[in-house]
Amino acid sequence: MKNLVLILALVLSSWQIQAQEKTISGIVTTVADGLPLPGASVIVKGKNVGVQTDFDGKYSLQANFGDVLVFSYVGFKTEEIKVENLSIINVALENDNSLDEVVVVGYAKTTKMSFTGTASIVSSEYKQPSKSQLKNQARKRVHNKISNQLAGQVSGIKIKGTTKSNISNVLYIVDGIPVQKSYNTLIEQLDPDTIDSVNVYRSSEAIDKFGNSAKDGCIVITTKQGNYRIQNDEDYANITENNFESTAMSPLSTFSIDVDKAGYSNVRRMINNGETIPPDAVKLEEMVNYFNYKYPQPTDQHPFSINTEVVETPWHKDTQLVRIGLQGKSYENDQLPASNLTFLIDVSGSMGSQNKLPLLKSAFKLLVNQLREKDNVSIVVYAGAAGVVLEPTSGNEKETILAALDHLNSGGSTAGGEGIKLAYKLAENNFKKNGNNRVILATDGDFNVGASSDKAMQTLIEEKRKSGVFLSVLGFGYGNYKDSKLETLADKGNGNHAYIDNMQEAQKVFGKEFGGTLFTIAKDVKIQVEFNPKKVQAYRLIGYENRLLADEDFIDDTKDAGELGSGHTVTALYEVIPVGIKSDYLNAIPDLKYTQSEVSSNYEDELFTVKFRYKKPNEDTSIEMVHIQNTELAEASEDMNFASAVALFGMQLRNSKYFNNASTSKVIELAESGRGADKDGYRAEFMRLVKSYDSLK
């Protein structure tokens, strides 16, 4: 009997130990670089209890002894760890370049959301989600990255326990998505007929359910469609797609290079958020140039190599696809000249969201950690006015620079023009001869005080670039993101434009591509292609619509063009219609009365001649390079296949009239054949992005 009692006691004790719930916390990072992974999924296996990591890669959840925690993130290998005696479990995930499908797990109920965006999710019973539910989940899968410093206002709704002083700080959640305070007026425009239910929580109850960000109360709105998104106020420059040009009438094609990559990461953000993509947000050249290609390093006195390739167009058997690629000379960090960097940081009220100023500060810390003693950093901020928060400081005083960044807070209007003037003044006063003098502007582009129109900003920046100071423009956030303004600033300021949607992108811009982001090796780089009318009936440049130049601008050294950074690659694609091919893309050209075109009988083996003009960073006279391409069709290289896949997907997103009804499966086929080693997983991520977009159509 005593033995039986002892056995029962041991069993009961064991059961109690295993059933005891405790808090497990930790940080999820990457094996490759040790950086935190925001938005990584941590779930208790078999129980549908889980959280997402915040922007510092941190998580916290309740689990029992013996439970298995599953750590996962798109593009990384999933890890499973059993809960035993430890309360802190830190995990480093390895890159996964496989093409396994992403599994979207549905959770039934969100019970708590903390200030950092981590959600504790509980469900008593798991049911296989329907296809429509999977789509809704896919649309929302990154919303836990959105700031919870959000608020809004709905007309006619009052929360008991709030006062006039704090009503504007109420947290509003529409269809499960927190809404930013800056969108108050947009929420007021929500049509009452579209609302299915409204739940109002006073302060104490709201804090229990949604965390401290709801301390002034919370209004939860569910619409009848269940996928309402607050209309945004983003601006994109108008893009009119390039048409086919007759070689007989116009044999020259002239444009400025573009190394900007903001277009791809911005489109990625919209697809991940399940948003409708504005056609003008799809800049084909920026999507193609987001990826690096295996062009050889230059071997002569020029700062870049020239590479060309001609294949049959993958989406149209009657045309040919031409690829022109530049490879900038790569320099190691210690080979770069001394830098005079001025951080120009937007700290206005619109930058308060977690994916703006907090992400911005984390991104800049990556840059600061790579600075050398000979580098100097200054920090200028602007909101209602502009001011200097850090005078020029040596790169070896990292703690001082990081402390200055940590103390930045958002609030006020946006005097961007004044900020630019002050930043350039500081950069000019500390100019390093033969050094890298650069202003790095970080903002959502929502200027509303002083010079703010695209034209006014262009005039301002064209004047400032005469100082010899270059400009890098980093875009953050969404909803009021002004892409057109930032593109103008970067283009006219002898600089580049990137859009940072997460810490991985920050690591790419400030880590893997540090030299290209900050060090210019050639400026005012122009390309002019002359097609042989004996071989090419017509051609069209894919993308670069906002980079086109007049033919005479090619030899005009006063005309501004794009800059090439250390290690940067630039790729341009043309689709050409060979002579003798009938095409629906071409219209008949009337005979000319006064002009007779004669085609040279020579150059039978030449398809086109491409010329390049560039200036050295500190000079004002162009140097010209010439490259001739023969008529031989090649077997498409891996890089050609992948560039084709990206261009085709971009055309599909724009609903181009030239993608010949090719399917997204064709995009995947091309990308798979061009994936190659894919060391960093960017190409695998692209394929997942295409599949994600396809599932939401």
MIGUMI-294376 format. One line per 5 residues: number of its first residue (from 1); for each residue z, y, x of C-alpha. Coordinates in steps of 0.02 Angstrom, whole numbers, padded with zeros to 5 digits. Layout:
NUM = Z/Y/X; ...
END
This chain:
1 = 00000/00000/00000; 00048/00118/00142; -00119/00078/00227; -00212/00118/00067; -00123/00285/00049
6 = -00159/00324/00232; -00343/00282/00211; -00355/00391/00054; -00268/00533/00146; -00389/00521/00292
11 = -00540/00516/00176; -00474/00664/00077; -00438/00761/00237; -00611/00722/00305; -00690/00775/00141
16 = -00593/00938/00140; -00644/00977/00319; -00827/00943/00283; -00822/01041/00119; -00738/01191/00198
21 = -00855/01339/00192; -00860/01463/00334; -00963/01611/00392; -01099/01573/00520; -01179/01719/00611
26 = -01289/01747/00761; -01449/01820/00830; -01626/01749/00823; -01735/01794/00972; -01893/01732/01057
31 = -01897/01613/01206; -02043/01709/01283; -01962/01880/01302; -01788/01870/01227; -01826/02004/01098
36 = -01745/01996/00925; -01847/01928/00779; -01824/02036/00623; -01865/01949/00460; -01841/01772/00526
41 = -01786/01647/00393; -01619/01555/00406; -01584/01430/00267; -01460/01290/00236; -01567/01134/00227
46 = -01572/01053/00055; -01467/01187/-00030; -01587/01334/-00049; -01458/01452/00024; -01530/01570/00152
51 = -01548/01742/00229; -01671/01842/00333; -01625/01923/00499; -01611/02111/00507; -01704/02225/00628
56 = -01588/02173/00770; -01622/01989/00736; -01446/01966/00666; -01398/01854/00520; -01242/01797/00429
61 = -01220/01666/00292; -01097/01542/00219; -01115/01357/00265; -01011/01198/00266; -00963/01085/00411
66 = -01108/00963/00433; -01239/01074/00352; -01405/01093/00444; -01471/01270/00471; -01661/01290/00477
71 = -01727/01437/00579; -01910/01483/00553; -02032/01626/00580; -02221/01635/00563; -02302/01594/00730
76 = -02147/01508/00801; -02082/01329/00802; -01948/01290/00673; -01775/01245/00740; -01640/01144/00651
81 = -01458/01155/00705; -01309/01063/00632; -01154/01163/00588; -01003/01095/00680; -00859/01191/00758
86 = -00951/01349/00811; -00954/01504/00700; -01084/01593/00806; -01254/01510/00824; -01386/01604/00925
91 = -01563/01533/00922; -01717/01569/01028; -01881/01517/00945; -02033/01458/01043; -02210/01517/01006
96 = -02308/01395/00898; -02496/01408/00909; -02528/01269/00786; -02617/01301/00622; -02490/01220/00509
101 = -02482/01295/00336; -02341/01419/00307; -02219/01347/00179; -02153/01478/00058; -01984/01426/-00015
106 = -01933/01503/-00181; -01755/01554/-00216; -01691/01576/-00391; -01565/01716/-00377; -01516/01853/-00256
111 = -01329/01878/-00261; -01300/02005/-00125; -01398/02125/-00016; -01315/02210/00131; -01349/02377/00214
116 = -01455/02296/00349; -01571/02209/00229; -01498/02034/00245; -01494/01944/00078; -01381/01799/00032
121 = -01480/01689/-00086; -01408/01555/-00199; -01484/01432/-00320; -01402/01290/-00414; -01563/01191/-00428
126 = -01728/01201/-00337; -01891/01185/-00432; -02064/01177/-00356; -02137/01352/-00382; -02299/01374/-00477
131 = -02455/01447/-00398; -02422/01617/-00477; -02243/01613/-00415; -02303/01572/-00240; -02418/01723/-00247
136 = -02277/01835/-00303; -02166/01767/-00166; -02302/01796/-00037; -02318/01976/-00095; -02133/02003/-00070
141 = -02099/01901/00087; -02066/02049/00201; -01973/02163/00082; -01806/02119/00161; -01868/02219/00310
146 = -01874/02376/00202; -01731/02495/00225; -01586/02485/00104; -01548/02667/00135; -01651/02692/-00021
151 = -01629/02785/-00181; -01726/02853/-00327; -01712/02931/-00497; -01765/02872/-00668; -01772/03003/-00805
156 = -01652/02982/-00949; -01539/02851/-00865; -01360/02896/-00819; -01234/02783/-00734; -01053/02793/-00784
161 = -00940/02838/-00639; -01071/02944/-00549; -01074/03132/-00530; -01211/03260/-00514; -01180/03264/-00328
166 = -01217/03080/-00300; -01339/03034/-00439; -01487/03060/-00320; -01413/02927/-00205; -01420/02789/-00335
171 = -01505/02630/-00273; -01657/02582/-00378; -01736/02410/-00371; -01902/02382/-00460; -01959/02201/-00479
176 = -01841/02149/-00340; -01897/02284/-00218; -01782/02427/-00162; -01864/02597/-00180; -01855/02735/-00051
181 = -01767/02898/-00093; -01921/02999/-00052; -02011/02916/-00199; -01894/02986/-00334; -02031/03081/-00423
186 = -02146/02930/-00418; -02017/02821/-00505; -02001/02952/-00641; -02185/02924/-00677; -02156/02740/-00718
191 = -02229/02708/-00892; -02087/02652/-01011; -02210/02537/-01101; -02226/02433/-00942; -02038/02403/-00926
196 = -01967/02237/-00983; -01783/02269/-00945; -01664/02393/-00862; -01493/02342/-00795; -01372/02479/-00745
201 = -01225/02445/-00628; -01084/02568/-00595; -01025/02595/-00417; -00892/02459/-00398; -00999/02324/-00478
206 = -01154/02381/-00383; -01065/02367/-00215; -01013/02188/-00255; -01191/02138/-00301; -01298/02240/-00183
211 = -01189/02297/-00041; -01134/02468/00020; -01306/02546/-00003; -01270/02541/-00191; -01103/02631/-00179
216 = -01166/02768/-00297; -01228/02642/-00424; -01386/02540/-00447; -01524/02529/-00577; -01624/02367/-00579
221 = -01791/02380/-00670; -01901/02231/-00714; -02078/02264/-00773; -02179/02155/-00890; -02304/02110/-00753
226 = -02166/02077/-00627; -02261/02145/-00476; -02252/02333/-00494; -02268/02435/-00335; -02227/02618/-00320
231 = -02392/02711/-00296; -02401/02776/-00120; -02464/02937/-00045; -02553/02871/00108; -02706/02961/00176
236 = -02858/02883/00260; -03014/02969/00324; -03168/02932/00220; -03279/02796/00294; -03462/02778/00244
241 = -03523/02612/00311; -03663/02616/00439; -03831/02561/00369; -03976/02481/00461; -04078/02606/00560
246 = -04264/02586/00594; -04294/02567/00780; -04466/02647/00764; -04391/02804/00687; -04224/02808/00778
251 = -04214/02697/00933; -04052/02776/00998; -03875/02738/00940; -03737/02848/01014; -03550/02840/00989
256 = -03381/02867/01071; -03275/02719/01120; -03117/02684/01019; -02969/02591/01091; -02856/02626/00942
261 = -02782/02471/00862; -02685/02547/00719; -02812/02489/00590; -02773/02305/00615; -02583/02313/00614
266 = -02589/02428/00462; -02702/02306/00367; -02588/02164/00421; -02440/02257/00348; -02529/02281/00181
271 = -02581/02098/00170; -02405/02040/00212; -02337/02155/00076; -02464/02093/-00051; -02539/02266/-00071
276 = -02713/02317/-00124; -02805/02373/00033; -02897/02540/00021; -03073/02516/00092; -03054/02669/00202
281 = -02900/02590/00284; -03013/02453/00353; -03083/02515/00519; -03187/02372/00586; -03189/02430/00766
286 = -02998/02443/00769; -02980/02269/00695; -03098/02194/00825; -03019/02292/00968; -02842/02239/00922
291 = -02878/02078/01017; -02911/02060/01203; -03065/01968/01265; -03098/01880/01430; -03210/02010/01511
296 = -03209/02008/01702; -03121/02143/01802; -03235/02276/01880; -03289/02238/02058; -03374/02402/02105
301 = -03321/02584/02114; -03321/02605/01925; -03158/02588/01826; -03229/02461/01703; -03352/02316/01694
306 = -03496/02303/01568; -03531/02141/01474; -03661/02098/01340; -03703/01946/01234; -03832/01909/01097
311 = -03818/01765/00972; -03879/01718/00800; -03774/01808/00670; -03647/01682/00601; -03660/01750/00424
316 = -03848/01781/00418; -03978/01666/00496; -04115/01799/00498; -04021/01925/00605; -03944/01930/00777
321 = -03772/01988/00832; -03751/02093/00989; -03585/02113/01078; -03555/02251/01206; -03389/02241/01298
326 = -03298/02349/01424; -03153/02290/01530; -03042/02424/01605; -02968/02395/01777; -02791/02328/01766
331 = -02647/02401/01866; -02472/02332/01886; -02329/02444/01832; -02278/02484/02011; -02457/02538/02050
336 = -02460/02670/01913; -02436/02852/01965; -02275/02944/01922; -02260/02984/01737; -02205/03144/01652
341 = -02173/03083/01475; -02120/03190/01328; -02061/03093/01177; -02100/03194/01020; -02002/03114/00879
346 = -02010/03152/00694; -01831/03154/00626; -01872/03229/00456; -01806/03159/00292; -01959/03049/00266
351 = -01914/02953/00425; -01748/02887/00357; -01810/02715/00309; -01765/02565/00417; -01947/02536/00462
356 = -01965/02714/00525; -01833/02801/00633; -01723/02648/00667; -01876/02543/00714; -01944/02690/00813
361 = -01785/02701/00918; -01789/02515/00954; -01972/02527/01005; -01943/02672/01124; -01801/02577/01207
366 = -01930/02447/01261; -02026/02586/01348; -01871/02664/01427; -01821/02498/01505; -01984/02495/01604
371 = -01969/02669/01678; -01951/02696/01865; -01852/02824/01965; -02007/02930/01993; -02041/02942/01806
376 = -01970/03083/01701; -01932/03082/01514; -01900/03228/01397; -01864/03215/01211; -01917/03340/01079
381 = -01876/03315/00896; -01935/03406/00741; -01884/03415/00559; -01868/03586/00475; -01882/03655/00652
386 = -01915/03587/00826; -01792/03571/00969; -01762/03491/01139; -01630/03354/01139; -01660/03292/01316
391 = -01720/03395/01464; -01825/03304/01596; -01725/03153/01651; -01765/03027/01787; -01816/02852/01733
396 = -01669/02777/01828; -01547/02866/01711; -01585/02746/01570; -01413/02757/01490; -01433/02945/01467
401 = -01605/02925/01388; -01549/02782/01275; -01396/02880/01219; -01507/03026/01169; -01613/02908/01065
406 = -01460/02829/00983; -01396/02997/00924; -01554/03040/00825; -01536/03052/00637; -01659/03097/00499
411 = -01656/03242/00376; -01752/03396/00324; -01934/03446/00307; -02072/03412/00434; -02128/03550/00552
416 = -02249/03442/00650; -02353/03585/00717; -02202/03670/00795; -02147/03505/00870; -02316/03480/00953
421 = -02315/03655/01027; -02141/03632/01099; -02179/03459/01169; -02337/03518/01257; -02244/03669/01327
426 = -02111/03555/01400; -02243/03435/01469; -02338/03579/01549; -02181/03653/01627; -02146/03486/01711
431 = -02327/03441/01750; -02350/03311/01887; -02508/03340/01987; -02605/03176/02005; -02476/03099/01889
436 = -02476/03034/01711; -02433/03181/01599; -02419/03127/01419; -02341/03171/01252; -02295/03020/01146
441 = -02287/03069/00963; -02197/02952/00843; -02206/02992/00657; -02268/02940/00486; -02383/03092/00495
446 = -02310/03178/00343; -02317/03358/00408; -02274/03487/00275; -02217/03642/00369; -02329/03757/00470
451 = -02497/03688/00529; -02515/03529/00428; -02694/03501/00368; -02807/03385/00467; -02915/03533/00517
456 = -02767/03639/00572; -02694/03496/00673; -02864/03464/00754; -02880/03647/00806; -02704/03644/00878
461 = -02725/03484/00976; -02897/03532/01045; -02817/03687/01119; -02670/03590/01191; -02775/03455/01277
466 = -02846/03588/01394; -02679/03581/01484; -02722/03409/01554; -02583/03327/01455; -02636/03168/01365
471 = -02572/03110/01196; -02518/02943/01123; -02486/02934/00936; -02376/02800/00859; -02372/02779/00670
476 = -02222/02709/00578; -02179/02664/00399; -02279/02666/00240; -02289/02747/00069; -02328/02918/00141
481 = -02413/02862/00302; -02546/02990/00353; -02669/02884/00451; -02807/03014/00446; -02697/03147/00524
486 = -02633/03034/00662; -02808/02970/00700; -02867/03150/00717; -02725/03194/00835; -02756/03044/00947
491 = -02945/03068/00947; -02941/03253/00987; -02791/03243/01103; -02870/03128/01232; -02760/02985/01177
496 = -02737/02826/01078; -02664/02781/00909; -02559/02628/00868; -02468/02578/00708; -02302/02490/00734
501 = -02248/02385/00586; -02117/02277/00674; -02034/02243/00841; -02167/02118/00890; -02298/02255/00880
506 = -02184/02371/00978; -02172/02239/01113; -02361/02224/01116; -02388/02412/01132; -02246/02452/01253
511 = -02229/02283/01338; -02387/02181/01356; -02502/02334/01353; -02387/02459/01439; -02515/02521/01565
516 = -02656/02538/01440; -02545/02633/01319; -02487/02760/01448; -02612/02769/01592; -02790/02832/01567
521 = -02920/02773/01694; -03074/02852/01613; -03095/02989/01484; -03236/03048/01370; -03317/02876/01375
526 = -03480/02875/01277; -03603/02736/01240; -03788/02754/01202; -03895/02604/01160; -04086/02612/01159
531 = -04164/02465/01066; -04337/02402/01113; -04450/02427/00958; -04560/02284/01016; -04414/02165/00990
536 = -04294/02250/00868; -04354/02305/00697; -04187/02381/00643; -04004/02385/00695; -03835/02434/00626
541 = -03675/02473/00720; -03528/02378/00644; -03387/02503/00627; -03361/02661/00731; -03416/02766/00581
546 = -03294/02904/00629; -03344/02895/00812; -03531/02927/00795; -03609/03060/00906; -03774/03152/00901
551 = -03897/03080/01027; -03898/03243/01125; -03708/03238/01139; -03722/03093/01260; -03769/03204/01408
556 = -03666/03354/01350; -03507/03353/01455; -03422/03477/01339; -03419/03347/01198; -03256/03252/01179
561 = -03254/03062/01171; -03131/02918/01188; -03015/02869/01329; -02996/02701/01415; -02826/02643/01478
566 = -02776/02523/01615; -02822/02345/01565; -02895/02398/01398; -03045/02309/01327; -03172/02390/01211
571 = -03292/02290/01104; -03438/02350/00998; -03545/02241/00885; -03721/02272/00822; -03818/02171/00695
576 = -04005/02178/00730; -04158/02124/00632; -04294/02055/00748; -04473/02113/00733; -04573/02009/00607
581 = -04425/01967/00493; -04433/02021/00311; -04266/02087/00254; -04194/02153/00091; -04091/02271/00196
586 = -04245/02371/00245; -04346/02492/00142; -04526/02538/00176; -04552/02692/00284; -04696/02809/00235
591 = -04834/02842/00362; -04817/03001/00463; -04958/03129/00466; -04917/03224/00625; -04822/03099/00729
596 = -04892/02939/00797; -04770/02818/00877; -04831/02717/01026; -04733/02570/01091; -04739/02534/01276
601 = -04826/02373/01321; -04699/02344/01459; -04520/02279/01447; -04568/02118/01356; -04407/02034/01411
606 = -04288/02175/01365; -04194/02186/01201; -04101/02347/01235; -04036/02462/01371; -03858/02525/01359
611 = -03796/02678/01452; -03616/02732/01480; -03549/02901/01529; -03369/02933/01578; -03262/03057/01674
616 = -03121/03023/01793; -02956/03077/01714; -02942/03238/01817; -03126/03284/01823; -03249/03370/01705
621 = -03416/03297/01761; -03480/03133/01690; -03535/02980/01787; -03672/02871/01711; -03690/02681/01713
626 = -03840/02579/01649; -03850/02398/01590; -04004/02304/01526; -03996/02156/01406; -04136/02028/01400
631 = -04202/01945/01242; -04126/01774/01272; -04013/01708/01134; -03854/01628/01199; -03735/01498/01130
636 = -03591/01598/01058; -03441/01608/01173; -03263/01585/01111; -03234/01772/01115; -03397/01806/01023
641 = -03347/01685/00885; -03177/01764/00867; -03241/01943/00867; -03369/01889/00736; -03229/01816/00629
646 = -03129/01977/00634; -03281/02084/00595; -03331/01971/00450; -03156/01976/00377; -03155/02165/00391
651 = -03320/02175/00299; -03249/02064/00162; -03097/02178/00147; -03213/02329/00132; -03326/02236/00010
656 = -03471/02276/00126; -03648/02248/00064; -03689/02162/00229; -03573/02010/00240; -03701/01906/00143
661 = -03571/01828/00026; -03493/01730/00169; -03327/01651/00120; -03157/01667/00200; -03176/01486/00252
666 = -03319/01546/00363; -03199/01670/00441; -03073/01532/00476; -03211/01420/00548; -03267/01556/00668
671 = -03089/01603/00716; -03043/01422/00748; -03193/01397/00862; -03149/01558/00953; -02962/01537/00961
676 = -02955/01477/01141; -02790/01468/01235; -02712/01606/01126; -02561/01623/01240; -02474/01756/01134
681 = -02522/01682/00965; -02612/01837/00900; -02768/01740/00852; -02668/01607/00760; -02579/01748/00669
686 = -02748/01818/00617; -02798/01651/00541; -02636/01642/00444; -02668/01819/00385; -02840/01772/00318
691 = -02767/01621/00228; -02628/01729/00155; -02754/01857/00092; -02863/01719/00020; -02715/01647/-00078
696 = -02680/01816/-00158; -02856/01850/-00219
END
